[in-house]
Amino acid sequence: MGDAFIRHIELLGYEKRFFPSQHYVYMFLVKWNDLSEKVVYRRFTEIYEFHKALKEMFPIESGDINVENRIIPHLPAPKWFDGQRSTENRQGTLAEYCYALVNLPHKISRCLHVINFFKVRHDDMNPVTDSQIKKPEVFLLPKDSKKNPTDITGPIVLQTYRAIADYEKSSTSEMALKAGDMVDVVEKSENGWWFCQLKNKRGWVPAAYLEPIDGPDESEEQEPNYEGEAYVVQKSYTAVEEDELTLQEGDTIEVIHKLLDGWWVIRKDETTGYYPSMYLQKAGEVNTSVKNELRNRGAPPRRSTIRNAKSIHKQGRKKISQETYRRNSRKYIQNQRNVRGYSQNKANVIIEKNEPENKPKAQPAVPPRPSKDLILNRCTESTWRKIL
């Protein structure tokens, strides 16, 4: 595939850590050319040292020779004491810096200095910690606050979920689980893959393998919408289970129910079934490179296919049967047809009522008078004597 390079760097937020002493680290999601995604943690002091070394490597592009030639972005020096406020306020600048860095000419953005700095380190996967000290506080950067990072007012309390069965990871970006493991969910994606952390490990986990501690998670799912939303299939899929649908790229379907495990109930004509949400795109939306990358990954497993699943809740999560989906969908389709038929009949009645009521009735046609010869030949003597 060639040399590795970074396609995108996204600032996720920062962590407040308490070991070996209180300090702050920024969280970056680094997307590589092999479609892998890694989360790395860096202090601002080391980011600034990286920045200074990059400027020394490229003096022309850093503006040291001529300021007008500078293309390497600016980065303010760290303060004498970096507290939470300065860490928080710096996020906007740091997010813009990373965006500009990746979009520099390849000789800079793909040089070894950049590649090595953002590679996953041992302490990214296994940060030094102490069980006697409270775990780090996570401050995620809201997607709509990149221009105004000061909107972050406090630590985000991550939801804790429990693994209902063992899961073996199939790629380096995923995380293996054992039944009963408690994980903190950092990011929930509607495609059914959630980014989680377990002690010193982090990675993507299928949402189907997780359940909330409080109770069944049907409260988080949307209610079925039997009217349906129009979506377009972006990647073909061949059904494996009986209740799944086989569709081709470009097919237009309607989404009835969006489920947390990334398998949505859809309708094609009058047939309903399950389909991976990561292969669908809402009609009218613009395609993006991020969505294309996600579609190159495999679809997450479904809840119904998990073996040896054990829940801690007495009441199981609410499950709608496939027959219920079909019955409601057919009812909706039939209702639509009835509405259309009623509308047409109603229109006909209105037209008839609008006709003028005093319109004269049509008179029967009067036949032509028979000729004299015809009367003489066919009529009786009493009749033809009258015309003589």
Short mmCIF file of the C-alpha atoms (twelve columns), coordinates in Angstrom:
data_MODEL
# 
_entry.id   MODEL 
# 
loop_
_atom_site.group_PDB 
_atom_site.id 
_atom_site.type_symbol 
_atom_site.label_atom_id 
_atom_site.label_alt_id 
_atom_site.label_comp_id 
_atom_site.label_asym_id 
_atom_site.label_seq_id 
_atom_site.Cartn_x 
_atom_site.Cartn_y 
_atom_site.Cartn_z 
_atom_site.pdbx_PDB_model_num 
ATOM 1   C CA . MET A 1   0.000    0.000   0.000   1 
ATOM 2   C CA . GLY A 2   3.001    2.284   0.319   1 
ATOM 3   C CA . ASP A 3   4.179    4.484   3.164   1 
ATOM 4   C CA . ALA A 4   1.729    5.307   5.921   1 
ATOM 5   C CA . PHE A 5   0.374    8.830   6.151   1 
ATOM 6   C CA . ILE A 6   -2.316   10.686  8.071   1 
ATOM 7   C CA . ARG A 7   -5.528   11.669  6.322   1 
ATOM 8   C CA . HIS A 8   -7.236   13.513  9.151   1 
ATOM 9   C CA . ILE A 9   -6.672   14.579  12.759  1 
ATOM 10  C CA . GLU A 10  -9.662   15.483  14.914  1 
ATOM 11  C CA . LEU A 11  -9.490   16.940  18.404  1 
ATOM 12  C CA . LEU A 12  -11.948  15.046  20.627  1 
ATOM 13  C CA . GLY A 13  -11.358  16.986  23.839  1 
ATOM 14  C CA . TYR A 14  -9.061   16.605  26.814  1 
ATOM 15  C CA . GLU A 15  -8.589   14.577  29.978  1 
ATOM 16  C CA . LYS A 16  -7.830   15.792  33.471  1 
ATOM 17  C CA . ARG A 17  -5.511   13.204  35.019  1 
ATOM 18  C CA . PHE A 18  -4.428   12.846  38.624  1 
ATOM 19  C CA . PHE A 19  -1.393   10.538  38.425  1 
ATOM 20  C CA . PRO A 20  1.504    10.943  38.972  1 
ATOM 21  C CA . SER A 21  0.194    14.482  39.610  1 
ATOM 22  C CA . GLN A 22  -2.663   16.544  38.237  1 
ATOM 23  C CA . HIS A 23  -2.152   17.380  34.547  1 
ATOM 24  C CA . TYR A 24  -4.062   17.643  31.265  1 
ATOM 25  C CA . VAL A 25  -3.741   15.741  27.990  1 
ATOM 26  C CA . TYR A 26  -5.497   16.349  24.695  1 
ATOM 27  C CA . MET A 27  -7.321   13.507  22.914  1 
ATOM 28  C CA . PHE A 28  -6.884   13.198  19.144  1 
ATOM 29  C CA . LEU A 29  -8.608   10.829  16.740  1 
ATOM 30  C CA . VAL A 30  -6.008   10.109  14.039  1 
ATOM 31  C CA . LYS A 31  -7.246   8.625   10.757  1 
ATOM 32  C CA . TRP A 32  -4.639   6.843   8.634   1 
ATOM 33  C CA . ASN A 33  -4.470   5.957   4.961   1 
ATOM 34  C CA . ASP A 34  -5.198   2.275   5.701   1 
ATOM 35  C CA . LEU A 35  -8.615   3.407   7.052   1 
ATOM 36  C CA . SER A 36  -7.601   2.652   10.637  1 
ATOM 37  C CA . GLU A 37  -8.519   5.128   13.384  1 
ATOM 38  C CA . LYS A 38  -6.436   5.589   16.528  1 
ATOM 39  C CA . VAL A 39  -6.950   7.720   19.620  1 
ATOM 40  C CA . VAL A 40  -3.752   9.278   20.982  1 
ATOM 41  C CA . TYR A 41  -3.115   11.491  24.008  1 
ATOM 42  C CA . ARG A 42  -0.592   14.369  24.025  1 
ATOM 43  C CA . ARG A 43  0.320    17.107  26.486  1 
ATOM 44  C CA . PHE A 44  0.427    20.597  25.060  1 
ATOM 45  C CA . THR A 45  4.083    21.023  26.021  1 
ATOM 46  C CA . GLU A 46  5.101    18.112  23.795  1 
ATOM 47  C CA . ILE A 47  2.838    19.376  21.005  1 
ATOM 48  C CA . TYR A 48  4.660    22.685  21.149  1 
ATOM 49  C CA . GLU A 49  8.073    20.957  21.086  1 
ATOM 50  C CA . PHE A 50  6.903    19.022  18.024  1 
ATOM 51  C CA . HIS A 51  5.851    22.322  16.423  1 
ATOM 52  C CA . LYS A 52  9.250    23.983  17.068  1 
ATOM 53  C CA . ALA A 53  11.120   21.010  15.565  1 
ATOM 54  C CA . LEU A 54  8.864    21.113  12.487  1 
ATOM 55  C CA . LYS A 55  9.696    24.785  11.948  1 
ATOM 56  C CA . GLU A 56  13.420   24.038  12.141  1 
ATOM 57  C CA . MET A 57  13.056   21.277  9.555   1 
ATOM 58  C CA . PHE A 58  11.257   23.593  7.101   1 
ATOM 59  C CA . PRO A 59  12.653   27.134  7.641   1 
ATOM 60  C CA . ILE A 60  11.240   28.508  4.378   1 
ATOM 61  C CA . GLU A 61  7.705    27.221  4.982   1 
ATOM 62  C CA . SER A 62  7.863    28.418  8.603   1 
ATOM 63  C CA . GLY A 63  8.684    31.983  7.510   1 
ATOM 64  C CA . ASP A 64  12.126   32.158  9.156   1 
ATOM 65  C CA . ILE A 65  13.706   33.389  5.905   1 
ATOM 66  C CA . ASN A 66  10.794   35.382  4.514   1 
ATOM 67  C CA . VAL A 67  7.590    35.871  6.507   1 
ATOM 68  C CA . GLU A 68  5.533    35.993  3.318   1 
ATOM 69  C CA . ASN A 69  6.452    32.377  2.523   1 
ATOM 70  C CA . ARG A 70  5.084    30.993  5.767   1 
ATOM 71  C CA . ILE A 71  2.510    28.217  5.372   1 
ATOM 72  C CA . ILE A 72  3.089    26.302  8.607   1 
ATOM 73  C CA . PRO A 73  0.368    27.456  11.047  1 
ATOM 74  C CA . HIS A 74  1.083    29.392  14.204  1 
ATOM 75  C CA . LEU A 75  0.870    27.819  17.648  1 
ATOM 76  C CA . PRO A 76  1.094    29.863  20.868  1 
ATOM 77  C CA . ALA A 77  3.716    28.886  23.422  1 
ATOM 78  C CA . PRO A 78  2.564    27.149  26.604  1 
ATOM 79  C CA . LYS A 79  1.986    29.270  29.669  1 
ATOM 80  C CA . TRP A 80  4.151    29.087  32.758  1 
ATOM 81  C CA . PHE A 81  1.340    27.207  34.472  1 
ATOM 82  C CA . ASP A 82  -1.292   25.484  32.339  1 
ATOM 83  C CA . GLY A 83  -4.526   25.079  34.266  1 
ATOM 84  C CA . GLN A 84  -7.917   23.846  33.184  1 
ATOM 85  C CA . ARG A 85  -9.048   27.194  31.836  1 
ATOM 86  C CA . SER A 86  -6.069   27.595  29.504  1 
ATOM 87  C CA . THR A 87  -6.343   23.939  28.431  1 
ATOM 88  C CA . GLU A 88  -10.001  24.494  27.626  1 
ATOM 89  C CA . ASN A 89  -9.575   27.822  25.821  1 
ATOM 90  C CA . ARG A 90  -6.768   26.473  23.632  1 
ATOM 91  C CA . GLN A 91  -8.908   23.779  22.000  1 
ATOM 92  C CA . GLY A 92  -10.164  25.921  19.122  1 
ATOM 93  C CA . THR A 93  -6.644   26.972  18.157  1 
ATOM 94  C CA . LEU A 94  -5.363   23.410  18.452  1 
ATOM 95  C CA . ALA A 95  -8.182   21.999  16.301  1 
ATOM 96  C CA . GLU A 96  -7.422   24.551  13.561  1 
ATOM 97  C CA . TYR A 97  -3.704   23.784  13.818  1 
ATOM 98  C CA . CYS A 98  -4.256   20.061  13.244  1 
ATOM 99  C CA . TYR A 99  -6.548   20.729  10.280  1 
ATOM 100 C CA . ALA A 100 -3.976   23.035  8.671   1 
ATOM 101 C CA . LEU A 101 -1.126   20.607  9.418   1 
ATOM 102 C CA . VAL A 102 -2.725   17.701  7.550   1 
ATOM 103 C CA . ASN A 103 -3.459   19.929  4.551   1 
ATOM 104 C CA . LEU A 104 0.127    21.171  4.142   1 
ATOM 105 C CA . PRO A 105 2.181    19.930  1.140   1 
ATOM 106 C CA . HIS A 106 3.005    16.221  1.373   1 
ATOM 107 C CA . LYS A 107 6.671    16.834  2.053   1 
ATOM 108 C CA . ILE A 108 5.570    18.349  5.377   1 
ATOM 109 C CA . SER A 109 2.296    16.619  6.288   1 
ATOM 110 C CA . ARG A 110 3.676    13.175  5.416   1 
ATOM 111 C CA . CYS A 111 7.194    13.532  6.762   1 
ATOM 112 C CA . LEU A 112 8.467    11.114  9.406   1 
ATOM 113 C CA . HIS A 113 8.424    13.807  12.076  1 
ATOM 114 C CA . VAL A 114 4.640    14.154  11.749  1 
ATOM 115 C CA . ILE A 115 4.016    10.427  11.308  1 
ATOM 116 C CA . ASN A 116 6.055    9.424   14.346  1 
ATOM 117 C CA . PHE A 117 4.543    12.056  16.617  1 
ATOM 118 C CA . PHE A 118 0.964    10.877  16.026  1 
ATOM 119 C CA . LYS A 119 1.697    7.143   16.069  1 
ATOM 120 C CA . VAL A 120 0.097    5.185   18.896  1 
ATOM 121 C CA . ARG A 121 2.430    4.875   21.858  1 
ATOM 122 C CA . HIS A 122 2.423    2.329   24.630  1 
ATOM 123 C CA . ASP A 123 1.025    4.834   27.141  1 
ATOM 124 C CA . ASP A 124 -1.805   5.707   24.722  1 
ATOM 125 C CA . MET A 125 -3.111   2.178   25.128  1 
ATOM 126 C CA . ASN A 126 -1.910   1.722   28.708  1 
ATOM 127 C CA . PRO A 127 -1.648   5.085   30.471  1 
ATOM 128 C CA . VAL A 128 0.180    5.124   33.776  1 
ATOM 129 C CA . THR A 129 -2.398   5.165   36.544  1 
ATOM 130 C CA . ASP A 130 -2.955   4.299   40.170  1 
ATOM 131 C CA . SER A 131 -6.035   2.444   41.358  1 
ATOM 132 C CA . GLN A 132 -5.962   4.396   44.617  1 
ATOM 133 C CA . ILE A 133 -6.485   7.690   42.803  1 
ATOM 134 C CA . LYS A 134 -9.740   8.609   41.048  1 
ATOM 135 C CA . LYS A 135 -9.915   7.941   37.335  1 
ATOM 136 C CA . PRO A 136 -9.415   10.769  34.811  1 
ATOM 137 C CA . GLU A 137 -12.192  13.254  34.072  1 
ATOM 138 C CA . VAL A 138 -13.071  13.440  30.389  1 
ATOM 139 C CA . PHE A 139 -14.042  16.746  28.725  1 
ATOM 140 C CA . LEU A 140 -15.315  16.072  25.202  1 
ATOM 141 C CA . LEU A 141 -15.433  18.843  22.622  1 
ATOM 142 C CA . PRO A 142 -18.998  19.207  21.253  1 
ATOM 143 C CA . LYS A 143 -19.170  18.954  17.478  1 
ATOM 144 C CA . ASP A 144 -20.928  22.306  17.197  1 
ATOM 145 C CA . SER A 145 -18.517  24.218  19.436  1 
ATOM 146 C CA . LYS A 146 -15.252  24.065  17.467  1 
ATOM 147 C CA . LYS A 147 -15.442  27.814  16.990  1 
ATOM 148 C CA . ASN A 148 -16.459  28.387  20.588  1 
ATOM 149 C CA . PRO A 149 -14.800  25.782  22.798  1 
ATOM 150 C CA . THR A 150 -15.471  27.858  25.905  1 
ATOM 151 C CA . ASP A 151 -19.015  26.438  25.862  1 
ATOM 152 C CA . ILE A 152 -17.593  23.417  27.704  1 
ATOM 153 C CA . THR A 153 -18.460  24.041  31.341  1 
ATOM 154 C CA . GLY A 154 -17.655  20.792  33.116  1 
ATOM 155 C CA . PRO A 155 -16.635  17.170  32.858  1 
ATOM 156 C CA . ILE A 156 -18.794  14.911  30.744  1 
ATOM 157 C CA . VAL A 157 -19.979  11.932  32.748  1 
ATOM 158 C CA . LEU A 158 -19.469  8.940   30.504  1 
ATOM 159 C CA . GLN A 159 -22.157  6.270   30.535  1 
ATOM 160 C CA . THR A 160 -21.120  2.891   31.862  1 
ATOM 161 C CA . TYR A 161 -22.272  -0.209  30.017  1 
ATOM 162 C CA . ARG A 162 -21.855  -3.911  30.699  1 
ATOM 163 C CA . ALA A 163 -20.791  -6.580  28.190  1 
ATOM 164 C CA . ILE A 164 -23.470  -9.276  27.873  1 
ATOM 165 C CA . ALA A 165 -21.131  -11.811 26.201  1 
ATOM 166 C CA . ASP A 166 -17.510  -12.361 25.163  1 
ATOM 167 C CA . TYR A 167 -16.390  -10.473 22.055  1 
ATOM 168 C CA . GLU A 168 -13.217  -11.163 20.084  1 
ATOM 169 C CA . LYS A 169 -11.937  -8.168  18.150  1 
ATOM 170 C CA . SER A 170 -11.317  -8.520  14.412  1 
ATOM 171 C CA . SER A 171 -9.067   -5.479  13.898  1 
ATOM 172 C CA . THR A 172 -6.552   -3.418  15.843  1 
ATOM 173 C CA . SER A 173 -8.999   -0.514  16.173  1 
ATOM 174 C CA . GLU A 174 -11.478  -2.698  18.088  1 
ATOM 175 C CA . MET A 175 -11.428  -3.823  21.704  1 
ATOM 176 C CA . ALA A 176 -12.029  -7.356  22.999  1 
ATOM 177 C CA . LEU A 177 -14.538  -7.883  25.799  1 
ATOM 178 C CA . LYS A 178 -15.375  -10.521 28.358  1 
ATOM 179 C CA . ALA A 179 -18.906  -11.055 29.638  1 
ATOM 180 C CA . GLY A 180 -19.461  -8.776  32.628  1 
ATOM 181 C CA . ASP A 181 -16.806  -6.175  31.681  1 
ATOM 182 C CA . MET A 182 -17.813  -2.612  32.566  1 
ATOM 183 C CA . VAL A 183 -16.869  -0.071  29.897  1 
ATOM 184 C CA . ASP A 184 -17.254  3.700   29.610  1 
ATOM 185 C CA . VAL A 185 -18.773  4.795   26.295  1 
ATOM 186 C CA . VAL A 186 -16.955  7.797   24.806  1 
ATOM 187 C CA . GLU A 187 -18.814  7.981   21.480  1 
ATOM 188 C CA . LYS A 188 -22.003  6.354   20.206  1 
ATOM 189 C CA . SER A 189 -22.252  5.993   16.447  1 
ATOM 190 C CA . GLU A 190 -25.560  5.164   14.776  1 
ATOM 191 C CA . ASN A 191 -23.768  2.591   12.630  1 
ATOM 192 C CA . GLY A 192 -23.646  0.257   15.643  1 
ATOM 193 C CA . TRP A 193 -19.948  0.721   16.576  1 
ATOM 194 C CA . TRP A 194 -19.278  2.537   19.866  1 
ATOM 195 C CA . PHE A 195 -15.905  3.866   21.003  1 
ATOM 196 C CA . CYS A 196 -15.299  2.655   24.568  1 
ATOM 197 C CA . GLN A 197 -12.618  2.559   27.207  1 
ATOM 198 C CA . LEU A 198 -11.975  -0.204  29.729  1 
ATOM 199 C CA . LYS A 199 -9.351   0.659   32.338  1 
ATOM 200 C CA . ASN A 200 -6.252   1.247   30.170  1 
ATOM 201 C CA . LYS A 201 -7.735   -0.084  26.920  1 
ATOM 202 C CA . ARG A 202 -9.696   1.816   24.279  1 
ATOM 203 C CA . GLY A 203 -11.308  0.802   21.010  1 
ATOM 204 C CA . TRP A 204 -14.481  0.250   18.994  1 
ATOM 205 C CA . VAL A 205 -17.054  -2.237  20.316  1 
ATOM 206 C CA . PRO A 206 -20.326  -3.472  18.748  1 
ATOM 207 C CA . ALA A 207 -23.231  -1.826  20.542  1 
ATOM 208 C CA . ALA A 208 -25.101  -5.134  20.367  1 
ATOM 209 C CA . TYR A 209 -22.754  -6.548  23.038  1 
ATOM 210 C CA . LEU A 210 -23.464  -3.767  25.548  1 
ATOM 211 C CA . GLU A 211 -26.317  -3.059  27.939  1 
ATOM 212 C CA . PRO A 212 -26.736  -0.129  30.353  1 
ATOM 213 C CA . ILE A 213 -26.411  -0.788  34.065  1 
ATOM 214 C CA . ASP A 214 -29.709  0.926   34.906  1 
ATOM 215 C CA . GLY A 215 -31.996  -1.225  32.766  1 
ATOM 216 C CA . PRO A 216 -32.938  -2.368  29.256  1 
ATOM 217 C CA . ASP A 217 -31.942  0.214   26.685  1 
ATOM 218 C CA . GLU A 218 -35.111  0.411   24.587  1 
ATOM 219 C CA . SER A 219 -35.703  3.896   26.044  1 
ATOM 220 C CA . GLU A 220 -32.728  5.154   24.011  1 
ATOM 221 C CA . GLU A 221 -34.107  3.859   20.727  1 
ATOM 222 C CA . GLN A 222 -36.456  5.842   18.541  1 
ATOM 223 C CA . GLU A 223 -40.011  4.715   18.073  1 
ATOM 224 C CA . PRO A 224 -40.877  3.031   14.765  1 
ATOM 225 C CA . ASN A 225 -41.950  5.389   12.005  1 
ATOM 226 C CA . TYR A 226 -44.184  3.318   9.745   1 
ATOM 227 C CA . GLU A 227 -44.509  6.172   7.283   1 
ATOM 228 C CA . GLY A 228 -40.768  5.765   6.692   1 
ATOM 229 C CA . GLU A 229 -37.855  8.066   5.788   1 
ATOM 230 C CA . ALA A 230 -36.366  7.896   2.303   1 
ATOM 231 C CA . TYR A 231 -32.787  6.537   2.181   1 
ATOM 232 C CA . VAL A 232 -30.479  5.401   -0.628  1 
ATOM 233 C CA . VAL A 233 -28.372  2.237   -0.482  1 
ATOM 234 C CA . GLN A 234 -24.673  3.152   -0.765  1 
ATOM 235 C CA . LYS A 235 -23.305  -0.384  -0.532  1 
ATOM 236 C CA . SER A 236 -24.813  -3.713  -1.563  1 
ATOM 237 C CA . TYR A 237 -25.460  -6.382  1.036   1 
ATOM 238 C CA . THR A 238 -26.584  -10.007 0.749   1 
ATOM 239 C CA . ALA A 239 -28.926  -11.220 3.479   1 
ATOM 240 C CA . VAL A 240 -27.510  -13.782 5.902   1 
ATOM 241 C CA . GLU A 241 -30.494  -14.149 8.247   1 
ATOM 242 C CA . GLU A 242 -34.059  -14.802 7.114   1 
ATOM 243 C CA . ASP A 243 -35.322  -11.451 8.365   1 
ATOM 244 C CA . GLU A 244 -32.669  -9.422  6.508   1 
ATOM 245 C CA . LEU A 245 -32.993  -7.882  3.042   1 
ATOM 246 C CA . THR A 246 -30.693  -8.185  0.049   1 
ATOM 247 C CA . LEU A 247 -30.292  -4.850  -1.724  1 
ATOM 248 C CA . GLN A 248 -28.130  -3.372  -4.449  1 
ATOM 249 C CA . GLU A 249 -26.264  -0.085  -4.493  1 
ATOM 250 C CA . GLY A 250 -28.532  2.716   -5.644  1 
ATOM 251 C CA . ASP A 251 -31.793  1.167   -4.387  1 
ATOM 252 C CA . THR A 252 -34.190  3.578   -2.699  1 
ATOM 253 C CA . ILE A 253 -35.824  2.318   0.495   1 
ATOM 254 C CA . GLU A 254 -37.700  3.638   3.529   1 
ATOM 255 C CA . VAL A 255 -36.335  3.373   7.079   1 
ATOM 256 C CA . ILE A 256 -38.999  2.329   9.582   1 
ATOM 257 C CA . HIS A 257 -37.034  1.791   12.819  1 
ATOM 258 C CA . LYS A 258 -33.537  2.958   13.777  1 
ATOM 259 C CA . LEU A 259 -32.055  0.503   16.285  1 
ATOM 260 C CA . LEU A 260 -29.022  1.053   18.515  1 
ATOM 261 C CA . ASP A 261 -27.136  -1.986  17.238  1 
ATOM 262 C CA . GLY A 262 -26.812  -0.412  13.773  1 
ATOM 263 C CA . TRP A 263 -29.316  -2.741  12.075  1 
ATOM 264 C CA . TRP A 264 -32.314  -0.732  10.927  1 
ATOM 265 C CA . VAL A 265 -35.704  -2.038  9.886   1 
ATOM 266 C CA . ILE A 266 -36.381  -0.886  6.343   1 
ATOM 267 C CA . ARG A 267 -39.134  -1.284  3.749   1 
ATOM 268 C CA . LYS A 268 -38.581  -2.010  0.069   1 
ATOM 269 C CA . ASP A 269 -41.906  -1.862  -1.777  1 
ATOM 270 C CA . GLU A 270 -44.099  -3.986  0.553   1 
ATOM 271 C CA . THR A 271 -41.274  -6.082  2.040   1 
ATOM 272 C CA . THR A 272 -39.658  -5.253  5.390   1 
ATOM 273 C CA . GLY A 273 -36.407  -6.502  6.909   1 
ATOM 274 C CA . TYR A 274 -33.126  -5.579  8.594   1 
ATOM 275 C CA . TYR A 275 -30.236  -3.817  6.838   1 
ATOM 276 C CA . PRO A 276 -26.898  -2.355  8.096   1 
ATOM 277 C CA . SER A 277 -27.377  1.371   8.711   1 
ATOM 278 C CA . MET A 278 -23.746  2.081   7.800   1 
ATOM 279 C CA . TYR A 279 -24.571  1.194   4.177   1 
ATOM 280 C CA . LEU A 280 -27.433  3.698   3.960   1 
ATOM 281 C CA . GLN A 281 -27.512  7.431   3.309   1 
ATOM 282 C CA . LYS A 282 -30.445  9.764   3.739   1 
ATOM 283 C CA . ALA A 283 -31.921  10.846  0.417   1 
ATOM 284 C CA . GLY A 284 -30.603  14.247  -0.588  1 
ATOM 285 C CA . GLU A 285 -27.550  14.186  1.708   1 
ATOM 286 C CA . VAL A 286 -24.105  14.849  0.280   1 
ATOM 287 C CA . ASN A 287 -21.705  11.915  0.344   1 
ATOM 288 C CA . THR A 288 -18.577  12.429  2.468   1 
ATOM 289 C CA . SER A 289 -15.223  10.694  2.683   1 
ATOM 290 C CA . VAL A 290 -15.889  9.831   6.339   1 
ATOM 291 C CA . LYS A 291 -19.039  7.922   5.438   1 
ATOM 292 C CA . ASN A 292 -17.220  6.130   2.632   1 
ATOM 293 C CA . GLU A 293 -14.530  4.999   5.084   1 
ATOM 294 C CA . LEU A 294 -17.132  3.627   7.485   1 
ATOM 295 C CA . ARG A 295 -18.755  1.618   4.725   1 
ATOM 296 C CA . ASN A 296 -15.464  -0.124  4.054   1 
ATOM 297 C CA . ARG A 297 -15.705  -1.676  7.514   1 
ATOM 298 C CA . GLY A 298 -17.772  -4.761  8.175   1 
ATOM 299 C CA . ALA A 299 -21.283  -4.456  9.541   1 
ATOM 300 C CA . PRO A 300 -21.491  -4.961  13.325  1 
ATOM 301 C CA . PRO A 301 -23.093  -8.162  14.659  1 
ATOM 302 C CA . ARG A 302 -26.782  -8.146  15.477  1 
ATOM 303 C CA . ARG A 303 -28.155  -8.683  18.962  1 
ATOM 304 C CA . SER A 304 -30.136  -11.710 17.813  1 
ATOM 305 C CA . THR A 305 -26.950  -13.477 16.627  1 
ATOM 306 C CA . ILE A 306 -25.038  -13.208 19.927  1 
ATOM 307 C CA . ARG A 307 -24.560  -16.573 21.615  1 
ATOM 308 C CA . ASN A 308 -24.455  -17.076 25.389  1 
ATOM 309 C CA . ALA A 309 -25.763  -13.562 25.993  1 
ATOM 310 C CA . LYS A 310 -26.541  -12.999 29.660  1 
ATOM 311 C CA . SER A 311 -28.313  -9.887  30.899  1 
ATOM 312 C CA . ILE A 312 -28.337  -8.698  34.511  1 
ATOM 313 C CA . HIS A 313 -31.875  -7.367  34.121  1 
ATOM 314 C CA . LYS A 314 -34.968  -9.400  34.926  1 
ATOM 315 C CA . GLN A 315 -36.944  -7.615  32.251  1 
ATOM 316 C CA . GLY A 316 -35.504  -8.058  28.776  1 
ATOM 317 C CA . ARG A 317 -35.178  -5.224  26.294  1 
ATOM 318 C CA . LYS A 318 -38.290  -4.531  24.284  1 
ATOM 319 C CA . LYS A 319 -38.287  -6.316  20.943  1 
ATOM 320 C CA . ILE A 320 -40.743  -5.748  18.113  1 
ATOM 321 C CA . SER A 321 -41.414  -8.844  16.022  1 
ATOM 322 C CA . GLN A 322 -40.851  -8.836  12.307  1 
ATOM 323 C CA . GLU A 323 -44.516  -9.703  11.806  1 
ATOM 324 C CA . THR A 324 -45.475  -6.542  13.675  1 
ATOM 325 C CA . TYR A 325 -43.318  -4.493  11.326  1 
ATOM 326 C CA . ARG A 326 -44.879  -6.174  8.294   1 
ATOM 327 C CA . ARG A 327 -48.450  -5.889  9.563   1 
ATOM 328 C CA . ASN A 328 -48.108  -2.207  10.366  1 
ATOM 329 C CA . SER A 329 -46.350  -1.501  7.098   1 
ATOM 330 C CA . ARG A 330 -49.031  -3.250  5.029   1 
ATOM 331 C CA . LYS A 331 -51.684  -1.412  7.008   1 
ATOM 332 C CA . TYR A 332 -49.984  1.888   6.228   1 
ATOM 333 C CA . ILE A 333 -49.692  1.065   2.535   1 
ATOM 334 C CA . GLN A 334 -53.339  -0.053  2.373   1 
ATOM 335 C CA . ASN A 335 -54.465  3.066   4.195   1 
ATOM 336 C CA . GLN A 336 -52.600  5.177   1.673   1 
ATOM 337 C CA . ARG A 337 -54.351  3.373   -1.160  1 
ATOM 338 C CA . ASN A 338 -57.737  3.781   0.532   1 
ATOM 339 C CA . VAL A 339 -57.071  7.475   1.025   1 
ATOM 340 C CA . ARG A 340 -56.166  7.894   -2.635  1 
ATOM 341 C CA . GLY A 341 -59.280  5.939   -3.723  1 
ATOM 342 C CA . TYR A 342 -61.525  7.941   -1.400  1 
ATOM 343 C CA . SER A 343 -60.060  11.184  -2.693  1 
ATOM 344 C CA . GLN A 344 -60.794  10.198  -6.288  1 
ATOM 345 C CA . ASN A 345 -64.396  9.180   -5.467  1 
ATOM 346 C CA . LYS A 346 -64.896  12.372  -3.530  1 
ATOM 347 C CA . ALA A 347 -63.649  14.382  -6.488  1 
ATOM 348 C CA . ASN A 348 -66.129  12.630  -8.790  1 
ATOM 349 C CA . VAL A 349 -69.005  13.390  -6.418  1 
ATOM 350 C CA . ILE A 350 -68.044  17.029  -6.297  1 
ATOM 351 C CA . ILE A 351 -67.971  17.257  -10.082 1 
ATOM 352 C CA . GLU A 352 -71.453  15.720  -10.321 1 
ATOM 353 C CA . LYS A 353 -72.837  18.068  -7.684  1 
ATOM 354 C CA . ASN A 354 -71.421  21.068  -9.479  1 
ATOM 355 C CA . GLU A 355 -73.427  20.341  -12.642 1 
ATOM 356 C CA . PRO A 356 -76.393  22.772  -13.210 1 
ATOM 357 C CA . GLU A 357 -79.617  21.381  -11.701 1 
ATOM 358 C CA . ASN A 358 -82.037  23.200  -14.146 1 
ATOM 359 C CA . LYS A 359 -80.391  21.845  -17.285 1 
ATOM 360 C CA . PRO A 360 -83.170  20.700  -19.756 1 
ATOM 361 C CA . LYS A 361 -83.468  16.975  -20.251 1 
ATOM 362 C CA . ALA A 362 -82.457  15.623  -23.667 1 
ATOM 363 C CA . GLN A 363 -85.426  15.020  -26.067 1 
ATOM 364 C CA . PRO A 364 -85.784  11.731  -27.988 1 
ATOM 365 C CA . ALA A 365 -84.813  11.893  -31.655 1 
ATOM 366 C CA . VAL A 366 -87.781  12.150  -34.146 1 
ATOM 367 C CA . PRO A 367 -87.530  9.653   -37.061 1 
ATOM 368 C CA . PRO A 368 -87.873  11.060  -40.627 1 
ATOM 369 C CA . ARG A 369 -91.310  10.978  -42.350 1 
ATOM 370 C CA . PRO A 370 -91.696  7.939   -44.745 1 
ATOM 371 C CA . SER A 371 -91.916  8.604   -48.477 1 
ATOM 372 C CA . LYS A 372 -95.161  8.288   -50.481 1 
ATOM 373 C CA . ASP A 373 -93.994  5.123   -52.303 1 
ATOM 374 C CA . LEU A 374 -93.061  3.451   -49.005 1 
ATOM 375 C CA . ILE A 375 -96.548  4.174   -47.583 1 
ATOM 376 C CA . LEU A 376 -98.310  2.812   -50.702 1 
ATOM 377 C CA . ASN A 377 -96.272  -0.406  -50.617 1 
ATOM 378 C CA . ARG A 378 -96.278  -1.182  -46.873 1 
ATOM 379 C CA . CYS A 379 -99.334  0.451   -45.284 1 
ATOM 380 C CA . THR A 380 -102.960 -0.669  -45.249 1 
ATOM 381 C CA . GLU A 381 -105.592 0.687   -47.695 1 
ATOM 382 C CA . SER A 382 -107.093 2.965   -45.036 1 
ATOM 383 C CA . THR A 383 -103.694 4.589   -44.481 1 
ATOM 384 C CA . TRP A 384 -102.597 5.184   -48.073 1 
ATOM 385 C CA . ARG A 385 -106.046 6.539   -49.043 1 
ATOM 386 C CA . LYS A 386 -105.338 9.467   -46.692 1 
ATOM 387 C CA . ILE A 387 -102.388 10.644  -48.782 1 
ATOM 388 C CA . LEU A 388 -104.134 10.419  -52.118 1 
# 
